[in-house]
Amino acid sequence: MYNDLEKVIINEKEIQNKVQELGSAIAHDYMDKEPLLICILRGAVFFFADLCRAIDIPVQMGFVSLSSYGHGTTSSGKVEERQKLMADVQGKHVILVEDIIDTGLTLEGYGANLMNRGALSVKICALLKKPEQKHKIEIAYKGFDIENKFVVGYGLDYAEHYRNLPYIGILKKEIYS
């Protein structure tokens, strides 16, 4: 799989250091609260698991599957809820945990939806952010800014491949074009 990459842009140690930093920040900010962390499946699952372990206060967990990609490499512009959230957000401080923010479309309306369902607050924690964010969403806990390339690894995929890489790399264009 490594041969399918142009290069590794974030190695395993850098990821784990950033996850610890984000976990500490969340624990500090929610010291007197018990936040509900919602994993945006499937891409964020590795990040989510590591992040939850890095937070040293009680947390609740929820999972939802949202997509605007299908099998492509760019957002379709339409968010599809593939698996509904199986957690009650009423009266809870919610943190949406996402692998990557491209355009911001996937989370823009979903955060408002959770507020309408009774969440006390909704914040976003994203491992990666690309520069092309068109929808103005605030990322409270951000891992890395990356260039506008198609990346895989540590949960991010291309057609369900490469998720299990322990690092993040740029996929060679000839693989997906």
QUIGIKA-V941066 format. One line per field, one symbol per residue. ss: DSSP state (~ for helix, > for strand, _ for the rest). psi: psi as a letter, one per 30 degrees, with the letter a starting at -180 (. if undefined). A space follows every 50 residues. Layout:
ss = ???
psi = ???
This chain:
ss = _~~~>>>>>>_~~~~~~~~~~~~~~~~~~______>>>>>>___~~~~~~ ~~~~_____>>>>>>>>____________>>>>_________>>>>>>>> >___~~~~~~~~~~~~____>>>>>>>>>>__________>>>>>>____ >>>__>_>__>______>>>>_~~~~_
psi = eeffkelkfjleeeeeeeeeeeeeeeeefgegljljkjkjlfegeeeeee eeffjhlkllklkkjkkgebgaflkffkkkjeklkhkkfkgljkjkjkek jdffeefefeeeeeefggkelklkjkekklfgjekikkjejkdkkllilj lllhfkljhglfegkglklkkkefeg.
